[in-house]
Amino acid sequence: MRLGVEHLEHGSDVDRVANFSEADVERLLQDQGIVRHHGKIAAVINYARRAQELIRAEGSFAAYIWRFEPAAEAMPSPPPRPRRSRFPGI
């Protein structure tokens, strides 16, 4: 099953998947190595097209993801460690 998905996604080549035509969808619906559901295939193609839009707007998918990382000064400092006695029972 996994090989079929990689075949469908062309190794995550967003541009290639985004350009799939209806003929490609029909070909994929005949492929025994993948889940042959028109809606699922259409969703993968739609996701690729939305990813293209995001990449055009942000420069890269990584740039989009990393913009959500908080600034270092906004990160809370770790709580102080409790002082522990070296002697048991104290």
C-alpha positions in Angstrom: 0.0 0.0 0.0 2.7 2.5 0.9 4.4 2.1 -2.5 1.1 2.9 -4.2 0.8 6.1 -2.2 4.3 7.2 -3.1 3.5 6.4 -6.7 0.4 8.6 -6.5 2.3 11.5 -4.9 5.3 11.2 -7.2 7.6 11.3 -4.2 5.8 14.4 -2.8 6.4 16.4 -6.0 3.7 19.0 -5.3 3.9 20.6 -8.8 3.6 17.4 -10.6 0.6 16.2 -8.5 -1.1 19.7 -8.8 -1.0 19.4 -12.6 -2.8 16.0 -12.7 -5.6 16.0 -15.2 -8.9 14.1 -15.2 -7.2 11.5 -17.4 -4.6 11.0 -14.6 -7.5 10.6 -12.1 -9.1 8.0 -14.3 -5.7 6.2 -14.7 -5.3 6.2 -10.9 -8.8 4.8 -10.3 -7.6 1.7 -12.2 -4.4 1.3 -10.1 -4.6 -1.7 -7.9 -1.8 -0.4 -5.6 -3.7 2.5 -4.1 -7.1 3.2 -2.5 -9.2 3.8 -5.6 -11.6 6.4 -4.3 -12.3 9.4 -6.6 -12.8 11.7 -3.6 -9.5 10.7 -2.0 -7.5 11.1 -5.2 -9.2 14.5 -5.8 -8.3 15.6 -2.3 -4.6 14.8 -2.8 -4.6 16.9 -6.0 -6.4 19.7 -4.2 -3.9 19.6 -1.3 -1.1 19.9 -3.8 -2.7 22.9 -5.4 -3.2 24.6 -2.0 0.4 23.8 -1.1 1.5 25.6 -4.3 -0.5 28.6 -3.3 1.1 28.6 0.2 4.6 28.2 -1.3 4.1 31.1 -3.6 2.8 33.3 -0.7 5.4 32.3 1.9 8.5 31.3 -0.2 8.5 27.8 1.1 6.5 25.4 3.2 9.2 25.5 5.8 9.1 29.3 6.0 5.4 29.0 6.7 5.8 26.5 9.5 8.7 28.3 11.1 6.9 31.6 11.4 4.8 30.0 14.2 7.9 29.5 16.4 7.8 31.9 19.3 10.7 34.4 19.7 13.3 33.3 22.2 12.4 36.1 24.5 8.8 35.0 24.5 9.6 31.5 25.6 9.2 31.0 29.4 12.4 30.2 31.3 12.5 26.8 32.9 11.4 26.7 36.6 14.1 26.8 39.2 15.3 23.4 40.3 14.5 22.6 44.0 17.5 22.6 46.3 18.1 19.1 47.6 20.0 18.2 50.7 22.9 15.8 50.3 21.8 14.1 53.5 18.8 11.7 53.6 16.0 12.7 55.9 16.7 16.4 55.8 
